[in-house]
Amino acid sequence: MDEDVAELGPETGLPSRVQSVDRALRLLEVVAATAPRGETVATLAGRCGLNRATAWRLLGTLEAHSLVERDPATNRYRIGLAMIRMSASAGYDGLVRRTRHILESVSEKTGETADLAVAGRHGVTYVGEVAPPSVMAINWVAREVPLHATSTGKAFLAWLPADEARRMLDDPLPRYTDTTLTDPDDLMKELAATRERGYAECAGELEPALYGVSAPILNRDGRPLGVFSIWGPVARVPVSRFAELGPLVVGAAAEVRSALLD
């Protein structure tokens, strides 16, 4: 068993670093480097120079705090929602800086709010947003919303393998409004239609008056890295406008992908 050895400060002789914390942080760095696919405990342990038992204990602690998450089907670890929220509170670093101009362009072109979100196992968290100056809009940045009741969440789910998407759903699915889909089978049918359409739609499923469309930002393997959304109140974004906004959100998601991957 590895010992939790602390290093001593050069001046005070007091502990300045705790080895287990160093190891946990190193694990977080390696998990982040394997995004979005993640890696198994054996591979992560090898890359960090740890024995498997130590890595397993550290990952278990990190998972308990939602800093990492484990896919039960593959046993691969990925960055968790707590890390996403902390990144959000820190200002989103390079992600939003590299895509801000796209958010601004789409908001100006449509007259509506444009959002950028990242996702985890149990929800999506918005990390960037631009609203028209003349519009009083709810700010969703750093908020987590459910996967099944938003166009953002449905755009993420629709580009996952169907069995993986179903495993990510709560059971039962919470109802937020009269239009929220709470039957997993009905939701899976909508996800299939969403993928065929190329973008997801939401007609007041989380908040009765909020309507919008979203498209996934895909990595080179075709998995969603994040989601781009356009939304607004139903008076300005009725269902009849989805056909206009859908291609725009697909194009914006493709622009973000190029900005991040090219």
C-alpha positions as CSV (number, residue, x, y, z in Angstrom):
1,M,0.0,0.0,0.0
2,D,1.3,3.4,-0.9
3,E,2.1,5.8,2.0
4,D,0.6,9.2,2.1
5,V,3.8,11.1,2.5
6,A,4.0,14.9,2.9
7,E,6.9,16.9,1.7
8,L,8.4,19.5,4.1
9,G,8.5,23.2,3.4
10,P,12.1,24.5,2.9
11,E,11.8,27.2,5.5
12,T,9.3,26.2,8.1
13,G,9.8,22.4,8.1
14,L,6.0,22.1,8.0
15,P,4.2,19.9,5.4
16,S,3.6,21.9,2.2
17,R,2.4,19.1,-0.1
18,V,0.3,16.0,0.5
19,Q,1.2,13.1,-1.7
20,S,-2.3,11.8,-2.0
21,V,-3.5,15.2,-3.2
22,D,-0.7,15.4,-5.7
23,R,-1.7,11.9,-7.0
24,A,-5.4,12.8,-7.2
25,L,-4.6,16.0,-9.1
26,R,-2.4,14.1,-11.5
27,L,-5.2,11.6,-12.1
28,L,-7.6,14.5,-12.9
29,E,-5.1,15.9,-15.4
30,V,-4.8,12.6,-17.1
31,V,-8.5,12.0,-17.1
32,A,-9.0,15.4,-18.7
33,A,-6.4,14.6,-21.3
34,T,-8.3,11.5,-22.4
35,A,-11.6,13.4,-23.0
36,P,-14.1,12.8,-24.3
37,R,-13.7,9.0,-24.4
38,G,-12.1,8.6,-21.0
39,E,-9.9,5.7,-19.9
40,T,-10.0,2.7,-17.6
41,V,-8.4,2.6,-14.1
42,A,-5.6,0.3,-15.3
43,T,-4.6,2.7,-18.1
44,L,-4.9,5.8,-15.8
45,A,-2.8,4.1,-13.1
46,G,-0.1,3.3,-15.6
47,R,0.1,6.8,-17.0
48,C,0.3,8.2,-13.5
49,G,2.9,5.7,-12.2
50,L,0.5,4.4,-9.5
51,N,-0.5,0.9,-8.6
52,R,-4.1,0.0,-9.6
53,A,-5.4,-0.2,-6.0
54,T,-4.2,3.3,-5.2
55,A,-5.6,4.7,-8.4
56,W,-8.9,2.9,-7.8
57,R,-9.2,4.5,-4.3
58,L,-8.4,7.9,-5.5
59,L,-10.8,7.7,-8.4
60,G,-13.5,6.5,-6.1
61,T,-13.0,9.6,-3.9
62,L,-13.0,11.9,-6.9
63,E,-16.2,10.2,-8.2
64,A,-17.9,10.6,-4.9
65,H,-17.4,14.4,-5.2
66,S,-18.4,14.4,-9.0
67,L,-15.0,15.5,-10.0
68,V,-14.8,12.4,-12.3
69,E,-17.5,10.1,-13.5
70,R,-17.4,6.4,-14.5
71,D,-19.3,5.0,-17.4
72,P,-20.8,1.7,-16.0
73,A,-20.8,0.1,-19.4
74,T,-17.2,0.7,-20.3
75,N,-15.6,1.4,-16.8
76,R,-13.9,4.4,-18.4
77,Y,-13.5,7.6,-16.3
78,R,-14.2,11.1,-17.6
79,I,-14.3,14.5,-16.1
80,G,-17.4,15.1,-13.9
81,L,-19.9,17.8,-13.6
82,A,-18.3,19.4,-10.5
83,M,-15.2,20.1,-12.6
84,I,-17.4,21.7,-15.3
85,R,-19.1,23.9,-12.7
86,M,-15.7,24.9,-11.3
87,S,-14.4,25.7,-14.8
88,A,-17.6,27.8,-15.3
89,S,-17.0,29.8,-12.2
90,A,-13.4,30.4,-13.2
91,G,-14.5,32.0,-16.5
92,Y,-14.4,29.1,-18.9
93,D,-10.9,29.9,-20.0
94,G,-10.1,29.3,-23.7
95,L,-13.3,27.6,-24.6
96,V,-15.5,30.6,-24.6
97,R,-12.7,33.0,-25.7
98,R,-12.3,31.0,-28.9
99,T,-16.0,30.8,-29.6
100,R,-17.3,34.1,-28.3
101,H,-17.4,35.7,-31.8
102,I,-19.6,32.9,-33.0
103,L,-22.1,33.4,-30.1
104,E,-22.1,37.1,-30.9
105,S,-22.6,36.6,-34.6
106,V,-25.5,34.2,-34.2
107,S,-27.2,36.4,-31.5
108,E,-27.0,39.4,-33.8
109,K,-28.2,37.5,-36.8
110,T,-31.2,35.9,-35.1
111,G,-32.0,38.6,-32.5
112,E,-32.1,35.8,-29.9
113,T,-29.9,34.4,-27.2
114,A,-27.1,32.0,-28.2
115,D,-25.6,29.6,-25.8
116,L,-22.7,27.2,-25.6
117,A,-22.9,24.2,-23.2
118,V,-20.9,21.2,-22.1
119,A,-22.4,18.0,-20.8
120,G,-21.9,15.2,-18.3
121,R,-23.8,12.1,-17.3
122,H,-26.7,13.8,-15.5
123,G,-27.1,17.1,-17.2
124,V,-25.7,19.9,-19.3
125,T,-24.1,23.1,-18.0
126,Y,-24.0,26.3,-20.0
127,V,-20.6,27.9,-20.2
128,G,-21.1,30.8,-22.6
129,E,-24.0,33.0,-23.6
130,V,-24.7,36.1,-25.6
131,A,-28.1,37.8,-25.6
132,P,-29.2,40.8,-27.7
133,P,-28.8,44.1,-25.9
134,S,-32.4,45.0,-26.2
135,V,-33.6,41.6,-24.8
136,M,-34.2,40.9,-21.1
137,A,-33.1,37.3,-20.9
138,I,-32.5,34.8,-18.1
139,N,-28.7,34.1,-17.8
140,W,-28.1,30.4,-17.9
141,V,-24.3,30.4,-17.6
142,A,-23.0,27.9,-15.0
143,R,-26.5,26.4,-14.6
144,E,-27.1,22.7,-15.0
145,V,-30.3,21.7,-16.8
146,P,-31.8,18.2,-17.3
147,L,-31.0,16.3,-20.5
148,H,-34.5,15.2,-21.4
149,A,-36.3,18.5,-21.1
150,T,-34.1,20.9,-23.1
151,S,-33.1,21.1,-26.8
152,T,-29.5,21.3,-25.5
153,G,-29.7,18.0,-23.6
154,K,-31.6,16.2,-26.4
155,A,-29.0,17.4,-28.9
156,F,-26.3,15.8,-26.7
157,L,-28.2,12.5,-26.2
158,A,-29.1,12.1,-29.8
159,W,-25.5,11.8,-31.0
160,L,-24.7,9.1,-28.4
161,P,-25.3,5.4,-29.0
162,A,-28.9,4.7,-28.1
163,D,-28.0,2.3,-25.2
164,E,-25.6,4.9,-23.7
165,A,-28.2,7.7,-24.0
166,R,-30.8,5.6,-22.3
167,R,-28.4,4.8,-19.4
168,M,-27.9,8.5,-18.8
169,L,-31.6,9.2,-18.2
170,D,-33.2,9.4,-14.8
171,D,-35.8,6.9,-13.9
172,P,-38.5,8.2,-13.8
173,L,-38.0,11.2,-15.9
174,P,-39.1,14.3,-14.0
175,R,-42.0,16.4,-15.5
176,Y,-41.5,20.1,-15.6
177,T,-44.3,21.3,-17.9
178,D,-47.2,19.8,-19.8
179,T,-44.9,19.2,-22.8
180,T,-42.0,17.5,-21.0
181,L,-41.4,14.0,-22.3
182,T,-41.4,11.6,-19.3
183,D,-41.7,8.3,-21.2
184,P,-38.1,7.0,-22.0
185,D,-39.4,5.2,-25.1
186,D,-41.1,8.4,-26.4
187,L,-37.9,10.3,-25.7
188,M,-35.8,7.7,-27.6
189,K,-38.0,8.1,-30.6
190,E,-37.6,11.8,-30.5
191,L,-33.8,11.5,-30.2
192,A,-33.8,9.3,-33.4
193,A,-35.9,12.0,-35.2
194,T,-33.5,14.7,-33.8
195,R,-30.5,13.0,-35.3
196,E,-32.2,12.6,-38.7
197,R,-33.2,16.3,-38.6
198,G,-29.8,17.4,-37.6
199,Y,-30.8,19.5,-34.6
200,A,-33.0,19.2,-31.5
201,E,-36.1,21.2,-30.6
202,C,-37.7,22.2,-27.3
203,A,-41.2,23.7,-27.0
204,G,-41.5,24.8,-23.4
205,E,-40.4,21.5,-21.9
206,L,-38.4,23.0,-19.0
207,E,-40.0,26.4,-18.8
208,P,-43.4,26.9,-20.4
209,A,-42.4,30.1,-22.2
210,L,-38.9,29.1,-23.4
211,Y,-38.5,27.6,-26.9
212,G,-35.3,26.9,-28.8
213,V,-33.2,24.7,-31.0
214,S,-29.8,23.1,-30.5
215,A,-27.1,21.2,-32.4
216,P,-24.2,19.1,-31.2
217,I,-20.5,20.1,-31.5
218,L,-18.9,16.8,-32.5
219,N,-15.4,15.6,-32.0
220,R,-13.5,13.7,-34.7
221,D,-15.1,10.5,-33.6
222,G,-18.6,11.9,-34.0
223,R,-19.3,12.2,-30.3
224,P,-20.7,15.4,-28.8
225,L,-18.1,17.7,-27.2
226,G,-20.8,20.2,-26.4
227,V,-23.9,21.8,-27.7
228,F,-24.8,25.2,-29.4
229,S,-28.3,26.6,-28.8
230,I,-30.5,29.4,-29.9
231,W,-33.5,30.1,-27.7
232,G,-36.0,32.8,-26.6
233,P,-39.5,33.3,-25.4
234,V,-42.3,31.7,-27.4
235,A,-43.6,35.0,-28.6
236,R,-40.3,35.5,-30.6
237,V,-39.3,31.8,-31.1
238,P,-42.5,29.9,-31.9
239,V,-42.4,26.4,-33.3
240,S,-43.0,27.9,-36.8
241,R,-39.5,29.5,-36.6
242,F,-37.6,26.3,-35.8
243,A,-37.1,25.5,-39.5
244,E,-35.4,28.8,-39.9
245,L,-33.2,28.6,-36.8
246,G,-32.3,24.9,-37.2
247,P,-29.9,25.3,-40.1
248,L,-28.3,28.3,-38.3
249,V,-27.7,26.4,-35.1
250,V,-26.2,23.5,-37.1
251,G,-23.9,25.9,-38.9
252,A,-22.9,27.6,-35.6
253,A,-22.0,24.2,-34.0
254,A,-19.9,23.3,-37.1
255,E,-18.0,26.7,-36.7
256,V,-17.4,26.0,-33.0
257,R,-16.1,22.5,-33.9
258,S,-13.6,24.1,-36.4
259,A,-12.5,26.7,-33.8
260,L,-11.8,24.0,-31.2
261,L,-10.4,21.2,-33.4
262,D,-8.7,22.8,-36.4
